[in-house]
Each structure stands twice: as structure tokens, then as C-alpha cells.
Amino acid sequence: MKPSLILMDIEGTTTSVSFVFDVLFPFFLKNFRQEILSRPYDPEIRLQMESVKQTVREESGQAITDEGVLDVLEKWVISDRKHTALKALQGIVWKKGYDSGELKSHVYDDVIPMLKKWKAAGIELAIYSSGSIAAQKMLYAHTPEGDVTGILKAYFDTTSGPKRDRKSYKAIAAILGMQPLGILFLSDVEEELDAASLAGMLTTQIVRAGTKAGNRHKVSGDFYEVERNWE
């Protein structure tokens, strides 16, 4: 069944996991303290810092200082915690790297050609990733093929809800003004696909190198095979 819109995960789906863990995360860890401390009155940074403090209070009952927030952020990066404030701050720091040219995105070779083909065929395209919307846009604005953000209709992050909760996918479909059955969700994570399927979406697991194929969803090794599976 040909979808009306394709909703895509990033890490392990359009972009290698190693780029995130071996390039983006180390860049953040190297630069985040200086970047945050050099902008003490930046309203967006303050907002996210306070969000971290609130989470720590709720989880441990403890109040922490700004320096304590930095220590928590470092721990969360190492454990790959999907916290909205961390993701927002990562996007702020990564912007500096993209703007300077130190960071260049990784996108699998099959992704952009197929996105352009699908867009030309009238299929809308959107992203749903745990990374912030700002970080998503930066990634697609700095690909080896240049800025491809123009072919993407919408971006969603954890402000729409957890990626393993079917309510998040229901909310995304509602925001898009579409029935879930017209949306195909692509991800490497079975639990995310389970949630999308429970919400009524079509699903395909993308199995790149290092991803273990499951048995609950259609499986494709790349975006070329995704299309072959609905023909």
C-alpha cells in the first residue's frame, strides 16, 4: 500500500548510529560547558537548565546548582537519556559546530535520492526523532548533498510525546491532519514501530548494519527496498 506520508526516525534509519555516538555526542561533551557558561542569560538555555533542575527535584528530591546541571547533562549524554531539555541544549551546541563547518551530517546514500523521488511522486515526508526539531533541521541542512530541508513537510520531537507511546503517533497524525493508515513510519527500533502500529500507522523496520531484524513488522535493508515492499 502506497502511503500518503512517510514519517522517519533518524538514528539508525536515515543516519548512522555511529555518527550520533562517535561524532555528535563527543562534540557536545567537548563544548557544552563553555557554550552554556558563556551565555548565562540566554532565555532558551535558562529554560532548559530549569527543566533539568525540575527533573532532578522530581526524581531525587534534591536541588542542584547550574554547575550541578552541567554534571547531570554529562551523565545523561553518556547514558543516552532521551530528555527534551538535553536534546534542546545539544541542538544549541551542535549549531556552533555546523555553522563553523566542523560538523557535517551523515545520511545514508540511499536516503536523499529516495526522498526526492517520493516527494516528486506526491508523497509527503516528515521526521520524528528524539533529537530536538532544531537539531533535526540542522542535520538535513548540512548533508553531503547540501540543504535538503525543503523536501520535508514537518518535524516532530519528544515534545509530541515518547517515541514508544502510541498516543504520540496519534497526536502526530492529528497535527498533520491525516488518518494514521495513510502514514508509513520507518524506524530501526521495534518498540517504536509497535507504538506506531497500535496507533494505526503502516510500519517498516529499517535494518542497517548493526540492527537486529525483528518479526513483528515488514523489514527493509534500505529505502530502495521500502518502496519495493509496497509495490
C-alpha positions in Angstrom: 0.0 0.0 0.0 1.5 3.3 -1.1 1.5 5.8 1.8 0.4 9.5 1.6 3.2 10.5 4.0 6.4 8.8 5.2 7.4 9.6 8.8 11.0 8.8 9.6 13.2 8.2 12.6 16.8 9.5 12.2 19.3 7.5 14.2 19.8 4.1 12.6 17.2 4.9 9.9 18.4 7.9 7.8 21.7 8.4 9.7 24.2 6.0 11.2 24.2 5.4 14.9 27.9 5.8 14.9 27.6 9.4 13.6 25.5 10.2 16.7 27.6 8.4 19.2 31.1 9.0 17.7 30.7 12.5 16.3 27.7 14.4 17.7 27.9 13.3 21.3 31.7 13.8 21.7 31.3 17.3 20.1 28.7 18.2 22.7 30.7 16.8 25.6 33.8 18.8 24.4 32.0 22.1 24.0 28.8 22.2 26.1 30.2 23.6 29.4 32.0 26.5 27.7 29.0 27.3 25.5 26.4 27.2 28.3 28.6 29.1 30.8 29.4 31.8 28.2 25.6 32.5 27.7 24.3 32.8 31.3 21.3 35.0 30.4 20.2 33.3 27.2 16.5 32.7 27.7 16.4 29.4 25.8 19.4 28.0 27.7 17.9 29.1 31.1 14.6 27.5 30.2 16.3 24.1 29.6 18.5 24.4 32.6 15.5 24.9 34.8 13.8 21.9 33.2 16.8 19.8 34.2 16.7 21.1 37.7 13.0 20.3 37.9 13.5 16.7 36.7 16.3 16.2 39.3 14.0 17.6 42.1 11.2 15.3 41.0 13.4 12.2 40.8 15.7 12.7 43.8 14.2 15.4 45.9 17.4 17.4 45.6 18.0 20.9 44.4 21.1 21.5 42.2 23.1 24.5 41.1 23.9 25.4 37.5 27.2 23.6 37.9 25.2 20.6 39.1 23.1 20.8 35.9 26.2 20.5 33.8 27.3 17.4 35.7 23.8 15.9 35.1 23.9 16.7 31.4 27.2 14.9 31.1 25.7 11.8 32.7 22.6 11.9 30.6 24.7 12.1 27.4 26.7 9.1 28.4 23.6 7.1 29.2 21.8 8.4 26.1 18.8 9.7 28.1 16.0 11.0 25.9 15.3 14.1 27.9 13.7 17.0 26.0 15.9 19.7 27.7 19.1 17.7 27.0 18.1 17.4 23.3 17.4 21.1 23.1 20.8 22.0 24.6 22.5 19.5 22.3 21.0 21.3 19.3 22.2 24.7 20.6 25.8 23.4 20.9 25.7 21.4 17.6 24.6 24.6 15.8 28.0 26.1 16.6 29.7 23.1 15.0 27.6 23.1 11.9 28.0 26.9 11.4 31.8 26.6 11.7 31.9 23.7 9.3 33.4 21.4 12.0 30.3 19.2 11.8 29.0 17.7 8.6 25.9 15.4 8.7 25.9 11.8 7.8 23.0 10.5 5.7 22.9 7.0 4.1 23.5 7.1 0.4 20.0 5.7 -0.4 18.1 8.2 1.7 18.2 11.5 -0.2 17.6 10.0 -3.7 14.6 8.2 -2.5 13.3 11.2 -0.5 13.5 13.3 -3.7 11.8 10.5 -5.7 8.9 10.1 -3.2 8.5 13.9 -2.9 8.2 14.1 -6.7 5.6 11.4 -6.7 3.5 13.4 -4.3 4.3 11.6 -1.1 4.8 14.0 1.9 7.8 13.5 4.2 8.3 14.1 7.9 10.7 13.4 10.7 10.1 12.1 14.2 13.2 11.8 16.3 14.2 12.1 20.0 16.6 14.9 18.9 15.2 18.4 19.0 13.5 19.8 16.0 16.3 22.4 15.7 18.9 19.6 15.7 16.9 17.7 13.1 16.8 20.7 10.8 20.5 21.3 11.2 21.3 17.7 10.3 19.3 17.9 7.0 20.6 21.4 6.2 24.2 20.2 6.3 24.2 16.9 4.4 26.9 16.0 1.8 24.3 16.9 -0.8 23.6 20.3 0.7 20.5 21.6 2.4 17.5 19.2 1.8 15.2 20.6 4.4 12.9 21.9 1.7 11.6 18.4 0.9 10.5 17.7 4.5 7.0 18.8 5.4 7.2 18.6 9.2 9.5 17.7 12.1 8.5 16.2 15.4 10.5 15.5 18.6 9.7 14.3 22.1 7.5 17.4 22.8 4.9 15.4 20.8 5.4 12.5 23.3 7.6 9.5 23.9 8.5 7.5 20.8 7.3 4.2 22.4 3.8 5.5 23.2 1.0 5.1 20.7 -0.5 8.4 21.8 2.5 10.2 20.4 1.7 8.8 16.9 -2.0 9.6 17.2 -1.0 13.2 18.1 1.3 13.5 15.1 -1.4 12.2 12.8 -3.8 14.7 14.2 -1.3 17.6 13.8 -0.7 16.5 10.2 -4.5 16.3 9.6 -4.2 12.8 8.4 -5.6 9.4 9.1 -2.9 7.1 10.6 -3.4 4.5 8.0 -2.1 6.9 5.3 1.2 7.3 7.2 4.2 4.9 6.9 6.6 5.1 9.8 10.2 4.0 9.3 12.4 3.2 12.3 15.1 0.7 13.3 13.5 0.2 16.7 10.8 -2.4 17.1 9.2 -0.8 20.1 8.7 2.4 18.3 7.2 0.6 15.4 4.9 -1.3 17.8 3.6 2.0 19.1 3.0 3.4 15.6 1.2 0.3 14.6 -1.1 0.4 17.6 -1.9 4.0 16.6 -3.0 2.7 13.1 0.1 3.6 11.1 1.8 1.4 8.5 5.3 0.4 9.6 8.6 -0.9 8.3 11.7 -1.7 10.2 14.9 -0.4 8.7 17.7 -2.9 9.3 21.1 -1.2 8.7 24.4 -2.8 9.8 24.2 -3.4 13.5 20.4 -3.5 13.7 18.7 -6.8 14.6 15.7 -7.6 12.4 12.5 -8.4 14.3 9.5 -10.4 13.2 6.6 -8.0 14.0 6.9 -5.6 11.1 7.9 -5.5 7.5 11.7 -5.3 7.2 13.8 -3.3 4.6 17.6 -3.0 4.4 17.4 0.4 2.8 15.0 3.0 1.4 15.1 1.3 -2.0 13.6 -1.8 -0.5 11.0 0.2 1.4 9.4 1.2 -1.9 9.7 -2.3 -3.4 7.8 -3.6 -0.3 4.7 -1.6 -1.1 4.7 -2.3 -4.8 
